[in-house]
Amino acid sequence: MRFHQKTLLLFLLVPFFTYAQLVNIESKRMQTDSTRFALKGDLLTSYTDNNGNYIFQIGSNLTTQLKSRDLKKIFFFIGNYDLIRTNDEDFQNSWFFHLRYNHKISDLLRFEAFLQNQNNLLLAITRRNLVGSGLRFKFISRETTKAYFGNSYMYEIEHIGDTQEKLYNHRNSSYLSVNHSFQTPRLDVTGTVYFQPLYRDIGNHRILAQLKAELPINKVLSFSALYNYFYSSFSPTRNSDRSSNVSFGLTFSM
């Protein structure tokens, strides 16, 4: 899906985003061609009080992209904060920041470097910081189909909330992403698979598979559907973690 210079509001029918330890950056990239600046964001709030029992929700997301004059360098930022609070406890309390630099070497090859901070106070791993760099290959580039393969090195620090233990890991990150635009009906579909093993132990790995579809209703409104599957072979509290979810919503752009 091509974004205009500014996307003022993205509103999902599913109330707020929930981040696991692995986030699909591919689904948030902006395919803006020669547009140098792009911005997408939302701020969602809700407060309900029934006889003194309240539910307070905040969901905010910001994605912005800046390209150099020669369009070969891209600075890309993602920020997110989610909170769901009641009288007794927080059901969601998380934030996420990601900064990425992309440099076009050729039509086929890009170099990327990135920083990330990820916090979720309700997960076993409450905080995850990482820095990394690698290469991104565009091996299919057609008007209706684009496909990418990426491979990066990551150094990550994970904090386990229950034990206050810190894990220092050298991890590989590989992904395959394919986007196809159907003309009749007008439908954009993106599929992405991530695989992130430790260098010293490939059995300790994470997998994320995501399928995203967007069906334009008119020039500013699209119907969106998203499926996520996450698996981690390592968990501080159990042998493995896995989760899946399906969400539907509306996307507004201007």
C-alpha positions in Angstrom: 0.0 0.0 0.0 1.4 3.4 -1.0 1.2 6.2 1.6 0.7 9.8 0.9 3.0 12.5 2.4 1.1 12.5 5.7 -1.1 9.9 7.2 -2.9 11.7 10.0 -4.7 8.9 11.7 -4.6 5.1 11.9 -7.5 3.6 13.9 -7.9 -0.1 14.4 -11.1 -1.7 15.5 -9.0 -3.9 17.8 -8.4 -1.4 20.6 -4.6 -1.4 21.0 -1.4 -3.2 19.9 0.2 -5.8 22.0 4.0 -6.4 21.4 5.7 -9.7 22.1 9.5 -9.9 22.2 9.7 -9.8 18.4 8.2 -7.0 16.3 7.7 -7.1 12.6 9.4 -3.9 11.3 8.6 -4.9 7.7 4.9 -4.3 8.2 5.6 -0.7 9.3 7.9 0.4 6.5 6.7 3.2 4.3 6.8 2.6 0.5 6.8 6.3 -0.5 9.1 6.2 -3.6 10.2 9.8 -4.2 8.4 11.3 -1.2 11.1 12.6 1.2 9.0 12.9 4.4 6.2 10.7 5.6 4.3 10.5 8.9 1.7 8.2 10.4 0.3 8.3 13.9 -2.6 7.8 16.2 -3.5 8.6 19.8 -6.4 6.6 21.3 -7.9 7.0 24.8 -10.9 5.6 26.6 -12.2 5.9 30.2 -15.1 3.9 31.6 -16.4 4.1 35.2 -19.2 1.8 36.5 -20.0 2.3 40.2 -16.4 3.3 41.0 -14.8 0.5 38.9 -12.9 2.0 36.1 -11.0 1.0 33.0 -8.5 3.5 31.5 -6.9 2.9 28.2 -4.2 4.7 26.2 -2.9 3.6 22.8 -0.4 5.7 20.8 1.7 5.0 17.7 4.0 7.1 15.7 5.9 6.1 12.5 7.9 8.6 10.6 10.4 8.5 7.7 12.9 11.0 6.3 14.8 10.5 3.0 18.0 12.4 1.9 17.8 14.6 -1.2 19.3 11.8 -3.4 16.8 9.3 -1.9 19.6 6.9 -1.1 19.5 7.4 2.7 16.4 6.8 4.9 16.0 7.5 8.6 13.0 5.5 10.0 11.5 5.8 13.5 8.7 3.9 15.3 7.3 4.7 18.7 4.5 3.1 20.7 2.9 3.3 24.1 0.0 1.1 25.4 -1.7 1.1 28.8 -4.9 -0.7 30.0 -5.4 0.1 33.7 -8.2 -0.8 36.2 -8.7 -0.3 40.0 -6.7 -3.4 40.8 -4.1 -4.0 38.1 -2.6 -3.2 34.7 -3.6 -5.6 31.9 -1.2 -3.9 29.5 1.7 -1.6 30.1 4.3 -1.5 27.4 6.3 0.9 25.2 8.5 0.4 22.1 11.0 2.5 20.2 12.9 1.6 17.1 15.3 3.8 15.1 16.7 2.5 11.7 19.1 3.8 9.1 18.8 2.5 5.5 21.4 3.2 2.9 20.9 2.2 -0.8 24.0 0.7 -2.2 22.4 -0.5 -5.5 19.0 -1.4 -6.8 19.5 -4.8 -5.3 21.3 -4.1 -2.0 20.8 -1.9 1.1 22.8 -1.6 4.3 20.8 -1.1 7.5 21.7 -0.3 11.1 19.2 0.0 14.0 18.6 0.6 17.7 15.6 -0.7 19.7 14.2 -0.4 23.2 11.2 -2.6 24.2 9.4 -2.7 27.5 6.4 -4.7 28.7 6.1 -4.9 32.5 3.6 -7.8 32.4 5.8 -10.2 30.4 8.5 -12.5 31.9 11.1 -10.6 29.9 10.2 -7.1 30.9 12.8 -5.2 28.9 14.8 -5.8 25.8 17.4 -3.5 24.3 19.3 -4.3 21.1 21.6 -2.8 18.5 22.4 -4.4 15.1 23.3 -4.0 11.5 23.0 -6.0 8.3 22.1 -6.2 4.6 18.7 -6.1 2.9 18.2 -7.6 -0.6 15.4 -6.8 -3.0 15.3 -9.9 -5.2 12.0 -9.3 -6.9 11.0 -5.8 -8.0 7.9 -5.6 -10.2 5.0 -3.2 -10.4 2.7 -5.5 -8.5 5.2 -7.7 -6.6 8.2 -6.9 -4.4 10.2 -9.4 -2.3 13.0 -8.8 0.2 15.5 -11.0 2.1 17.4 -9.5 5.1 20.1 -10.8 7.4 21.5 -8.9 10.4 23.6 -9.3 13.5 22.1 -8.2 16.8 23.5 -7.7 20.3 20.6 -7.8 22.8 20.2 -7.3 26.6 17.1 -8.9 28.1 15.9 -8.2 31.7 13.9 -10.9 33.5 11.4 -9.2 35.8 10.9 -12.0 38.4 14.6 -12.7 39.0 16.2 -9.4 38.0 18.5 -11.4 35.8 20.1 -9.9 32.7 20.8 -12.0 29.6 23.5 -10.8 27.1 23.1 -12.4 23.7 24.6 -12.3 20.2 21.7 -13.2 17.9 21.2 -13.5 14.1 18.0 -12.1 12.5 16.8 -13.3 9.1 13.6 -12.5 7.4 11.7 -13.0 4.1 9.0 -10.5 3.1 6.8 -10.6 0.0 4.3 -7.9 -1.0 1.8 -8.4 -3.8 -0.8 -5.9 -5.1 -3.9 -7.4 -6.8 -5.5 -5.1 -9.3 -9.0 -6.7 -9.4 -10.1 -6.4 -6.7 -7.7 -3.8 -5.4 -6.0 -5.7 -2.6 -2.5 -5.4 -1.0 -1.1 -8.5 0.7 2.2 -8.7 2.7 3.6 -11.9 4.2 6.7 -11.9 6.4 8.6 -14.6 8.3 11.4 -13.9 10.8 13.9 -16.4 12.3 16.2 -15.2 15.1 18.5 -17.9 16.6 21.5 -17.4 19.0 24.8 -17.8 17.3 26.1 -20.2 20.0 22.8 -22.2 20.2 20.5 -22.3 17.2 18.0 -24.2 19.3 17.4 -21.0 21.2 15.4 -19.1 18.6 12.3 -17.0 17.9 10.0 -17.2 14.9 7.4 -14.6 13.8 5.1 -15.1 10.9 2.7 -12.4 9.8 0.1 -12.0 7.0 -1.3 -8.6 6.4 -4.1 -7.6 3.9 -5.4 -4.1 3.1 -8.5 -3.5 0.9 -9.0 0.1 -0.2 -12.6 1.3 0.2 -11.9 4.8 -1.2 -9.0 7.2 -1.5 -8.7 7.7 2.3 -10.2 4.5 3.8 -9.0 0.9 3.8 -10.2 -2.3 5.5 -7.3 -4.1 7.2 -6.8 -7.7 8.4 -3.7 -9.0 10.3 -2.7 -12.5 11.4 0.4 -13.0 13.7 2.0 -16.1 15.0 4.9 -15.9 17.5 7.0 -18.7 18.8 10.0 -18.7 21.2 11.9 -21.8 22.1 13.2 -20.2 25.2 11.2 -18.8 28.1 12.3 -17.9 31.7 9.1 -19.6 33.1 8.4 -22.5 30.7 10.0 -24.6 28.0 8.6 -22.4 25.2 6.2 -19.5 24.4 3.8 -19.3 21.5 0.9 -17.1 20.6 -1.3 -16.2 17.7 -3.9 -13.5 17.0 -6.2 -12.2 14.3 -7.3 -8.5 14.1 -9.5 -6.5 11.8 -9.7 -2.7 11.4 -9.9 0.4 9.4 -7.0 2.6 8.1 -7.5 6.3 7.4 -4.9 8.2 5.4 -4.7 11.7 3.9 
